[in-house]
Amino acid sequence: MPLQEFDALIDKMTLAFEYADNLGQYVDAAKILFQMNEELPADIQLNLEELENPDAAKSFIMQYSSEIKFAIVEYKQRMMNN
């Protein structure tokens, strides 16, 4: 996937994530984080825990959102260097 296409997809997902998170829809926000992670190549993907309890969604988001954002930046840098 070209960088521009990846960027557009991640931008849409980021907006959806922020919208769900701001509305307190933490389960939906966590699902979006899973989807964002799946768009990354296997060697950069995080090993995310399954979200078994919807009550734990907020802590799941707090734990993984910055890590996924960092992985996305890393992948974008890799794509720009190739």
JOZICOR-V148671 format. One record per helix or strand of 3 or more residues. SS is the DSSP state (H for helix, E for strand). FROM is the first residue (numbers start at 1). LEN is the number of residues. If there is no record, write none. Layout:
{{SS,FROM,LEN} {SS,FROM,LEN}}
This chain:
{{H,3,20} {H,26,13} {H,54,28}}
